[in-house]
Amino acid sequence: AINSQNKSRMRTLIKNVLSSDSKKAADEYYSSAVSFIDKMASKNVIHKNNAARQKSKITNHLNSLK
C-alpha cells in the first residue's frame, strides 16, 4: 500500500513538471521530482533504469522551456 502511494506521488510530481509552461514553475517542481525519483530507486520501489528514464524525460522538458 505504501509503495502504491509513493508511485502515485511520483507520477503526480512528474506530471506537474511536464504540464508546467513556465521555466520558473517547472524548476520548482523539477527539484522535488528528481529527489523523490532517486529516493524511490534507492528503496527498490522502481528500477534504477526506470528512474533514469523518468529523470531524462523531465530534464528534456525543462530544457525545452524558455
C-alpha positions in Angstrom: 0.0 0.0 0.0 2.8 2.4 0.8 4.6 1.6 -2.4 1.5 2.4 -4.4 1.1 5.7 -2.6 4.7 6.6 -3.3 4.4 5.6 -7.0 1.3 7.7 -7.3 3.1 10.7 -5.7 6.0 10.2 -8.1 3.7 10.2 -11.1 2.0 13.4 -9.8 5.3 15.1 -9.4 6.4 14.1 -12.9 3.0 15.3 -14.3 3.5 18.7 -12.6 6.8 19.2 -14.3 5.6 18.1 -17.7 2.4 20.2 -17.5 4.1 23.4 -16.4 4.6 26.0 -19.2 6.9 28.5 -17.5 10.5 27.7 -16.7 10.3 29.2 -13.2 7.3 26.9 -12.2 8.9 23.9 -13.7 12.2 24.5 -11.8 10.3 24.3 -8.5 8.6 21.0 -9.4 11.8 19.6 -11.0 14.0 19.5 -7.9 11.4 17.8 -5.8 10.5 15.3 -8.6 14.1 14.3 -9.1 14.8 13.9 -5.4 11.7 11.7 -5.0 12.5 9.6 -8.1 16.0 9.0 -6.7 14.6 8.0 -3.3 12.2 5.5 -4.9 15.0 4.0 -6.9 17.2 3.6 -3.9 14.4 1.9 -2.0 13.9 -0.5 -4.9 10.3 0.6 -5.5 11.2 1.3 -9.1 14.1 0.0 -11.2 17.2 2.3 -11.5 16.8 2.4 -15.3 13.2 3.5 -14.9 14.3 6.3 -12.6 16.9 7.4 -15.1 14.3 7.3 -17.9 11.9 9.4 -15.9 14.5 11.9 -14.9 15.7 12.2 -18.5 12.1 12.8 -19.7 11.5 15.7 -17.2 15.0 17.1 -17.8 14.4 17.3 -21.6 11.1 19.0 -21.0 12.7 21.5 -18.6 15.5 22.3 -21.1 12.9 22.8 -23.9 11.2 25.6 -22.0 12.5 29.2 -22.5 
